[in-house]
Amino acid sequence: MRGAEQIEVAAAQVAEAERRLAQGDLHGAFAAYKASLKAAPDFAHGLAGLGVFLAERGDPGVAAQLLSQAMAAGDADLQGRVAPVLARLLSGLKPNACHPALERDLLACLAAPGVDAQTLARVTAETLLLKQPAFDGAAATLAVMGNDPLWLGFLSRCLNVSAAMEARLDAVRARLVATFEASGEGGEPPIRALFCALALQGFASDYAAAPVEEAGVLAALSRPLTAAEAAGLGDGPIQALLARRTIEEPARERALGASAPVLTRVQSGTSDAVSEAVKAQYETNPYPRWSAPPAPQLRSMREVVAALPGLDRRAFDGRADTLLVAGCGTGFEPIDLARMDPSLTITAMDLSRTSLGHGMRVAQDLGLDRIRFVQGDILALDPAELRFDVVVSTGVIHHMARPQDGLARLAGVTRPGGVVRLGLYSERARAVVRAAQDLIRARGWTPVEADIRAFRSHVLALPDDAPLAVLKESTDFYSLSGCRDLVFHVQEQAYTPPQLGELIAGAGLRLVGFEAPPEAIAAFRAAFGAADPLDLDLWDRLEIQRPTLFAGMYHLWAQKPA
């Protein structure tokens, strides 16, 4: 066959594979994808189709190779569809060498709008350190880094989450300061580009590194520059990105946050001093700081709720139109939900105007007009005035003095038959955090920048087998806001699975869904077979044996009786 005929046959086989997939015929789909590549081994759509098929069915090694080839051979539309799947596979990779294909794939995925670049932070850092095993501090080395798209992409799009890379960046920072001091302006353009990328990394980490006691453009390593100072860095795409992200966007966020309407007053008085303290924390350290979210898979909230195993579907009545995100923080969750289901009418509420401003700005940039950001306190929600089909509150009520009071308020504004989704800390998984908090109290550290830096320096210096060294694996450890939220929080409470059941029942709700990471689900099935996944006593037994199963919080759904 000639080239055009090969492509025609390959395309027909891909269409056949997709038809068989829709019918649930996995064997037929696999055979058709294989036939496509037999007809045209370099056909991008065949490579992509088989790669995604294998990625979803447990063959990540072969899938990554196929998707890498598809990314290299495909057009922009195909790359956009492939990149999120390839990024998911790459995120779990432990590279032992820096290969050109891996570099190419990481760079493409970091730039893809449908990919959360942060998921690639660790593997990209490891790849760059393999590419440059040692740093000699020479100006030529700095220039090479400033000309390297992967270095610039990593520093400007990710928050570093590698202790080894943090040590490298400290060395690079010191040499850049010396270079700027010697030349007055940093020298050649690649070095200035590297400097701007490192300044963006500093902004992402809330300037977690030791401050640079310098004036002028060097201050960009320790704080946002003024517009006049930033002009001293010259022109270029990364200079423009630095000005936009550290000057222009924060100014917009301050204005937007100040304009957010008030849904409820913030509770005050001695009984609710915790609310005031939490509000103060997030005004100073909004959490988490993020850029644009990945595009989620389109799915209606109605379908999500209807799939819950314990749902009373008659009481739910198929209604999931209005949604409250109670404690929306910097807006990731309401924005993610709005993109997942554009039909939702979302109210996003938080105590902190600084946090609200961030979410409002990103929503505005994405053209999302069905999210109403408001300032309010969960403890002041009035069921006589508000009613929602779905209420979502992730990582919020466990920061209250009495979480049961917060959940009672959330249940009160949930319509009969509606559902509440909660994210709450695990008592067992937070053991290392409690150990860190004990150390913080013993050292007299407080949640100010100098003390958070002191705590981080202490942990970074620990040997890898020290109990607290595991904190270096947490993304939150690598920014001041994240570290404060992780171990310096003014208030937190954690639970065991049976205590979750008591909390839900106390609010007059019934457990209808219990989400768990894949490894937890596999462990549950291995231990208990086809037992009820809503049996919290079984989850308790499993967690006793594997106490870090829910390091990322419990996520559960509860329904309000009709």
Secondary structure, DSSP 8 states (H G I E B T S, - for coil): --HHHHHHHHHHHHHHHHHHHHTT-HHHHHHHHHHHHHH-TT-HHHHHHHHHHHHTTT-HHHHHHHHHHHHHHS-HHHHHHHHHHHHHHHHT---SS--HHHHHHHHHHHH-TTS-GGGGHHHHHHHHHHHSS-----HHHHHHHHT-HHHHHHHHH-----HHHHHHHHHHHHHHHHHHHHHSS-SSHHHHHHHHHHHHHHHHTTS-S------GGGGGGTS---HHHHGGG-SSHHHHHHHIIIIIHHHHHHHHHHH--BSS----SGGGHHHHHHHHHHHHS-S---S---------HHHHHHT-TT--HHHHTT---EEEEET-TTSHHHHHHHHH-TT-EEEEEES-HHHHHHHHHHHHHTT--SEEEEE--GGG--TTT--EEEEEEES-GGGSSSHHHHHHHHHHTEEEEEEEEEEE-BTTTTHHHHHHHHHHHHHT--SSHHHHHHHHHHHHTS-TTSGGGGGGG-GGGGSHHHHHHHH--S----B-HHHHHHHHHHTT-EEEEEE--HHHHHHHHHHHTT--TT-HHHHHHHHHHSTTTTTT-EEEEEE---
